[in-house]
Amino acid sequence: MPWSLRMVSYAAIILLFLFIYFSFRYFRSVKYIDTEHAGTYKFLYGLAAVLFFAYPAWGLIQYGFTGTHDRYGFPDPMIYLFWYGLIFSGVMLNWCILHDLLLPLLKKFTSYPAQWLQVQFARLFLIVTVATLIFTASKLVWDTNRITTVSLEHTIQSINPDFTPLKVIHIADLHADSYTDEQKMARYVDRINQLEPDLVLFGGDLITSGSAHVEAGATALGNIESTYGTFAVLGDHDYWNNPDSITEVLDRHDVRVLWDENLRIDHNGHSVKITGITQLYSRNIAPVSLNTLLSDRDKNAVNILFAHQLTDRMIEQSKVSGVHLILGAHTHGGQIRIPFFFYKATAARAETKYVNGSWILDQMLLSINNGLGFTLSPVRYNAPAQVTMITLKPG
């Protein structure tokens, strides 16, 4: 079974369990407040079920008959509704649990009549259902289409006090494809150029698959304006496609790809060392090679390391080797982060705890960029596209 269909099937199983729980609470609420229009409620529920499950169901049928699956061959509304259904059902899980915890407590510890409480909770649940349908749809559209800028400052105590602040832009996961088109990439590049960066580091995944969008993605990166240029590492989607070809196309657009190598630039008389690591599912840097790259450093230089997929070993070794800034990508910031009370659940946490945001580890700043494009699902929720601007300055 193709990877994309397998992942969608796993998501559909989660949606099924969530939707069953929601169904129980939904029909119980209808029973208590409006049996006269029960048929209408059943129709709305059935319509939602069909719309939410149509994509994985049809994908499995297609695979069963043809042995293939192409998600680009499905109508976009069908795909969007599936992921919307997963997000809606995930958010409603919070309200279902609250309902089933609070109602028994209020029945036991208050003087309100049990029947009256049951009716009020039923009404509230249906109101919350409608509100959640509207809210999650609006936020889904908003988060999928907006581009955010995150500004960070990192003070480095070990460098010369006359070091001129260095403005580093970190971007990643362009995923040029039919969903991330030239217009959207142009908006992304415009946001970057408005920040007037000194240095731009791209964390990989220029494209999603195939070669049709390689030129468009490389052209977008080539339009970035910065003092010292744009440098890149490859992502897993680049590597699965054709790493040599993508490297060549990026080079034509003045974007240099670093393959497990160090690069030094002179920033107003001060040395800045940039280490680009190719760390992917398909290609891991050997411990001895990483140690050699990290050991090659200059006194008082600013040390930056970036890779597509950071590993715990890479983070720990960078921290003890004097790296000041380490940058990761790949997670898309979680891309879909469904709140479970005060915790935002996302599949990316299965790979790493560093999914979304930044951390200070001793004297090193670790930052993960949300990227621009998509993988598997063409939507974002609680993880909008992102440009990270990091200003490095002396202590």
C-alpha positions as CSV (number, residue, x, y, z in Angstrom):
1,M,0.0,0.0,0.0
2,P,1.4,3.4,-0.9
3,W,2.7,5.5,2.0
4,S,0.2,8.3,1.5
5,L,-2.8,5.9,1.5
6,R,-1.4,4.0,4.5
7,M,-1.1,7.2,6.5
8,V,-4.5,8.4,5.5
9,S,-5.9,5.0,6.6
10,Y,-4.4,5.4,10.0
11,A,-5.9,8.9,10.3
12,A,-9.2,7.5,9.2
13,I,-9.1,4.9,12.0
14,I,-8.5,7.7,14.5
15,L,-11.4,9.7,13.0
16,L,-13.7,6.7,13.2
17,F,-13.1,6.2,16.9
18,L,-13.5,10.0,17.6
19,F,-16.6,10.1,15.4
20,I,-18.2,7.1,17.2
21,Y,-17.8,8.9,20.6
22,F,-19.2,12.1,19.2
23,S,-22.1,10.2,17.7
24,F,-23.1,8.7,21.0
25,R,-23.1,12.1,22.7
26,Y,-24.8,13.8,19.7
27,F,-27.8,11.4,19.5
28,R,-28.2,11.3,23.3
29,S,-28.4,15.1,23.2
30,V,-31.0,15.1,20.3
31,K,-33.1,12.5,22.3
32,Y,-33.4,14.9,25.3
33,I,-34.3,18.1,23.5
34,D,-35.9,17.5,20.0
35,T,-37.3,14.1,19.1
36,E,-39.8,15.8,16.8
37,H,-37.0,16.6,14.3
38,A,-34.9,13.5,14.9
39,G,-34.9,12.7,11.2
40,T,-33.3,16.0,10.3
41,Y,-30.6,15.4,12.9
42,K,-30.0,11.9,11.5
43,F,-29.7,13.3,8.0
44,L,-27.2,16.0,9.0
45,Y,-25.1,13.4,10.9
46,G,-25.2,11.0,7.9
47,L,-24.2,13.8,5.5
48,A,-21.2,14.7,7.7
49,A,-20.2,11.0,8.0
50,V,-20.2,10.6,4.2
51,L,-18.3,13.8,3.6
52,F,-15.7,13.1,6.3
53,F,-15.0,9.5,5.2
54,A,-15.4,9.7,1.4
55,Y,-11.7,10.3,0.7
56,P,-10.2,7.4,2.6
57,A,-13.0,5.1,1.6
58,W,-12.7,5.9,-2.1
59,G,-8.9,5.7,-1.9
60,L,-9.1,2.2,-0.5
61,I,-11.6,1.2,-3.2
62,Q,-9.3,2.6,-5.9
63,Y,-6.3,0.8,-4.5
64,G,-8.3,-2.5,-4.2
65,F,-9.3,-2.3,-7.9
66,T,-6.2,-0.8,-9.5
67,G,-3.3,-1.4,-7.0
68,T,-2.4,2.3,-7.1
69,H,-3.3,5.5,-5.3
70,D,-2.8,9.1,-6.5
71,R,-4.0,11.7,-4.0
72,Y,-3.7,14.4,-6.7
73,G,-6.4,12.5,-8.7
74,F,-9.1,13.2,-6.0
75,P,-11.2,16.4,-5.9
76,D,-9.7,18.9,-3.5
77,P,-13.0,19.4,-1.5
78,M,-13.1,15.6,-0.8
79,I,-9.5,15.7,0.6
80,Y,-10.1,18.9,2.6
81,L,-13.3,17.6,4.2
82,F,-11.6,14.5,5.4
83,W,-8.9,16.4,7.3
84,Y,-11.5,18.9,8.5
85,G,-13.5,16.0,9.9
86,L,-10.5,14.8,11.8
87,I,-9.8,18.2,13.3
88,F,-13.5,18.9,14.1
89,S,-13.8,15.4,15.8
90,G,-10.6,15.9,17.7
91,V,-11.7,19.3,19.1
92,M,-15.1,17.9,19.9
93,L,-13.4,15.1,22.0
94,N,-12.6,17.8,24.6
95,W,-16.3,18.8,24.9
96,C,-17.5,15.2,24.9
97,I,-15.1,14.4,27.8
98,L,-16.1,17.6,29.7
99,H,-19.8,16.7,29.2
100,D,-19.4,13.2,30.6
101,L,-17.3,14.3,33.6
102,L,-19.3,17.4,34.6
103,L,-22.8,16.2,34.2
104,P,-22.6,13.3,36.8
105,L,-20.8,15.6,39.3
106,L,-23.5,18.3,39.0
107,K,-26.2,15.7,39.4
108,K,-24.6,14.4,42.5
109,F,-23.4,17.6,44.2
110,T,-26.0,20.2,43.3
111,S,-29.8,20.5,44.0
112,Y,-30.7,21.0,40.3
113,P,-33.2,18.3,39.1
114,A,-31.4,15.6,37.1
115,Q,-33.8,15.9,34.1
116,W,-33.3,19.6,33.9
117,L,-29.5,19.3,34.0
118,Q,-29.7,16.6,31.3
119,V,-31.7,18.9,29.0
120,Q,-29.5,21.9,29.6
121,F,-26.4,19.9,28.9
122,A,-27.9,18.5,25.7
123,R,-28.8,21.9,24.4
124,L,-25.3,23.2,25.3
125,F,-23.7,20.3,23.5
126,L,-25.5,20.9,20.3
127,I,-24.7,24.6,20.5
128,V,-21.0,23.8,21.0
129,T,-21.2,21.4,18.1
130,V,-22.4,24.1,15.7
131,A,-19.9,26.6,17.1
132,T,-17.0,24.1,16.8
133,L,-18.0,23.3,13.2
134,I,-17.8,27.0,12.3
135,F,-14.7,27.8,14.4
136,T,-12.6,24.9,13.2
137,A,-13.5,25.5,9.6
138,S,-12.6,29.2,9.9
139,K,-9.3,28.5,11.7
140,L,-8.4,25.8,9.3
141,V,-8.7,28.1,6.3
142,W,-6.9,30.9,8.2
143,D,-4.0,28.8,9.3
144,T,-3.6,27.0,6.0
145,N,-3.3,30.3,4.0
146,R,-1.5,32.7,6.3
147,I,2.3,33.2,6.7
148,T,3.7,34.2,10.1
149,T,7.0,35.8,11.1
150,V,8.7,34.7,14.3
151,S,11.4,37.0,15.6
152,L,14.1,35.7,18.0
153,E,17.1,37.2,19.5
154,H,20.1,35.2,20.8
155,T,22.9,36.7,22.8
156,I,26.3,35.0,22.5
157,Q,28.6,35.6,25.4
158,S,31.7,34.1,23.8
159,I,32.0,36.4,20.8
160,N,33.7,39.8,20.6
161,P,31.6,42.6,21.9
162,D,32.1,44.6,18.7
163,F,30.4,41.9,16.7
164,T,27.7,43.5,14.5
165,P,24.3,41.8,15.0
166,L,23.7,39.2,12.3
167,K,20.2,38.7,11.0
168,V,19.6,35.1,10.0
169,I,16.4,34.0,8.2
170,H,15.5,30.3,8.6
171,I,13.0,28.8,6.2
172,A,12.2,25.2,5.2
173,D,9.8,22.8,3.6
174,L,8.8,24.8,0.6
175,H,7.1,21.7,-0.9
176,A,6.5,23.2,-4.3
177,D,3.5,21.3,-5.8
178,S,0.0,21.9,-6.9
179,Y,-1.0,23.2,-3.5
180,T,2.0,25.4,-2.9
181,D,2.1,27.2,-6.2
182,E,4.3,30.1,-7.6
183,Q,2.0,32.8,-6.2
184,K,2.1,31.4,-2.7
185,M,5.9,31.0,-2.9
186,A,6.2,34.5,-4.1
187,R,4.3,35.8,-1.0
188,Y,6.7,33.8,1.1
189,V,9.8,35.3,-0.6
190,D,8.3,38.8,-0.4
191,R,7.9,38.3,3.4
192,I,11.6,37.2,3.6
193,N,12.9,40.1,1.5
194,Q,11.0,42.7,3.6
195,L,13.0,41.6,6.6
196,E,16.3,42.4,4.8
197,P,18.3,39.4,6.0
198,D,22.1,39.1,6.2
199,L,21.9,35.3,5.7
200,V,19.2,32.8,4.6
201,L,19.3,29.1,5.5
202,F,16.8,26.8,3.8
203,G,16.2,23.5,5.7
204,G,15.2,21.3,2.8
205,D,12.2,19.7,1.0
206,L,12.1,22.0,-2.0
207,I,9.4,19.8,-3.6
208,T,6.9,17.3,-2.5
209,S,7.4,14.7,-5.3
210,G,8.4,14.4,-8.9
211,S,10.2,16.9,-11.0
212,A,7.4,19.1,-12.3
213,H,7.8,21.8,-9.6
214,V,11.6,21.8,-9.0
215,E,12.3,24.8,-11.3
216,A,9.5,26.8,-9.7
217,G,10.8,26.1,-6.2
218,A,14.4,26.9,-7.1
219,T,13.3,30.1,-8.8
220,A,11.5,31.2,-5.7
221,L,14.5,30.6,-3.5
222,G,16.7,32.3,-6.1
223,N,14.6,35.5,-5.8
224,I,15.5,35.9,-2.1
225,E,17.7,38.9,-1.4
226,S,20.3,38.8,1.4
227,T,23.8,40.1,2.1
228,Y,25.6,36.8,2.1
229,G,23.3,34.6,0.0
230,T,21.0,31.6,0.5
231,F,22.3,28.2,1.5
232,A,20.4,25.0,1.7
233,V,20.4,21.4,2.8
234,L,18.3,18.7,1.1
235,G,15.2,17.2,2.7
236,D,13.9,13.7,2.5
237,H,11.5,14.5,-0.4
238,D,14.4,16.0,-2.4
239,Y,16.5,13.0,-1.7
240,W,13.8,10.5,-2.8
241,N,13.3,12.5,-6.0
242,N,16.8,13.2,-7.5
243,P,19.3,14.9,-5.1
244,D,21.9,15.5,-7.8
245,S,19.4,17.1,-10.1
246,I,17.9,19.3,-7.4
247,T,21.3,20.4,-6.2
248,E,22.2,21.4,-9.8
249,V,19.0,23.4,-10.3
250,L,19.4,25.2,-7.0
251,D,23.0,26.0,-7.9
252,R,21.8,27.6,-11.1
253,H,19.7,29.9,-9.0
254,D,22.6,30.8,-6.8
255,V,21.4,28.7,-3.9
256,R,24.4,26.6,-2.6
257,V,23.6,23.2,-1.1
258,L,25.8,22.0,1.7
259,W,26.4,18.3,1.9
260,D,27.9,17.6,5.3
261,E,30.3,20.5,5.1
262,N,31.4,23.7,6.7
263,L,31.3,27.1,5.1
264,R,32.7,30.3,6.5
265,I,31.6,33.9,5.8
266,D,33.1,37.1,6.9
267,H,30.7,39.4,8.7
268,N,32.2,42.8,9.0
269,G,35.6,41.3,10.1
270,H,34.1,38.5,12.2
271,S,34.0,34.8,11.2
272,V,30.6,33.0,10.9
273,K,30.8,29.2,10.5
274,I,27.8,27.5,8.9
275,T,27.6,23.7,9.0
276,G,25.1,22.1,6.7
277,I,24.2,18.5,7.5
278,T,22.3,16.0,5.3
279,Q,20.3,14.1,7.9
280,L,17.3,12.2,6.5
281,Y,15.4,9.0,6.6
282,S,17.5,7.8,3.7
283,R,20.9,9.3,4.6
284,N,22.4,9.8,8.1
285,I,25.7,11.5,8.8
286,A,28.2,9.2,10.5
287,P,29.1,10.1,14.1
288,V,32.8,10.5,13.2
289,S,31.9,12.8,10.3
290,L,29.8,15.0,12.5
291,N,32.5,15.2,15.1
292,T,35.0,16.2,12.5
293,L,32.8,19.0,11.2
294,L,32.0,20.3,14.8
295,S,35.7,20.1,15.8
296,D,36.7,22.4,13.0
297,R,36.0,25.7,14.6
298,D,37.6,29.1,15.1
299,K,38.0,30.9,18.4
300,N,35.4,33.7,18.7
301,A,33.5,32.6,15.6
302,V,29.8,32.3,15.5
303,N,28.8,28.7,14.9
304,I,25.6,27.8,13.2
305,L,24.4,24.3,12.3
306,F,21.3,23.4,10.2
307,A,19.8,20.2,9.0
308,H,16.5,18.9,7.7
309,Q,15.9,16.3,10.5
310,L,17.7,17.0,13.8
311,T,18.5,14.0,15.9
312,D,19.0,13.9,19.7
313,R,22.6,12.9,19.1
314,M,23.2,15.8,16.7
315,I,21.6,18.2,19.2
316,E,23.6,17.0,22.1
317,Q,26.9,16.9,20.2
318,S,26.3,20.4,18.9
319,K,25.6,21.7,22.4
320,V,28.9,20.4,23.8
321,S,30.9,21.5,20.8
322,G,30.1,25.2,21.0
323,V,27.4,25.6,18.4
324,H,25.5,28.8,19.1
325,L,22.5,28.2,16.8
326,I,21.0,24.9,15.6
327,L,18.2,24.9,13.1
328,G,15.8,22.1,12.2
329,A,12.9,21.5,9.8
330,H,10.9,18.5,8.6
331,T,8.1,18.6,11.3
332,H,6.2,21.5,9.6
333,G,5.6,22.7,13.2
334,G,3.2,19.7,13.5
335,Q,1.2,21.0,10.6
336,I,-2.0,19.7,12.2
337,R,-2.0,20.3,16.0
338,I,-5.3,19.3,17.6
339,P,-5.8,20.6,21.1
340,F,-6.5,18.0,23.8
341,F,-7.2,20.3,26.7
342,F,-3.8,22.0,27.3
343,Y,-1.8,19.7,25.0
344,K,-1.6,20.0,21.2
345,A,-1.5,16.5,19.7
346,T,0.3,16.0,16.5
347,A,1.8,13.0,14.7
348,A,5.2,14.7,14.5
349,R,5.7,14.1,18.2
350,A,6.2,10.4,17.4
351,E,9.6,11.4,15.9
352,T,10.8,14.2,18.1
353,K,9.9,16.4,21.1
354,Y,11.2,19.4,19.1
355,V,8.2,19.9,16.9
356,N,7.3,23.6,17.1
357,G,9.1,26.6,18.6
358,S,12.5,27.4,20.1
359,W,14.5,26.3,23.1
360,I,17.6,27.5,24.9
361,L,19.9,24.5,25.6
362,D,22.7,25.7,27.8
363,Q,24.2,28.4,25.6
364,M,22.7,27.1,22.3
365,L,19.5,28.3,20.7
366,L,17.5,25.5,18.9
367,S,14.8,26.6,16.5
368,I,12.3,24.6,14.4
369,N,10.7,26.2,11.4
370,N,7.2,25.4,10.4
371,G,8.0,25.8,6.7
372,L,5.6,26.8,3.9
373,G,4.1,23.7,2.2
374,F,2.4,20.5,3.1
375,T,2.9,16.8,3.3
376,L,0.2,14.2,3.2
377,S,-2.6,16.7,4.1
378,P,-2.9,20.0,2.2
379,V,-4.1,21.9,5.4
380,R,-2.6,23.4,8.5
381,Y,-4.1,23.8,12.0
382,N,-2.3,25.6,14.8
383,A,0.9,25.5,12.8
384,P,0.7,28.2,10.0
385,A,3.5,28.7,7.5
386,Q,6.5,30.5,9.0
387,V,9.5,32.7,8.4
388,T,11.9,32.7,11.4
389,M,14.1,35.7,11.8
390,I,17.0,35.2,14.3
391,T,19.2,38.0,15.4
392,L,22.6,36.9,16.8
393,K,24.3,39.5,18.9
394,P,27.2,39.8,21.4
395,G,26.7,39.6,25.1
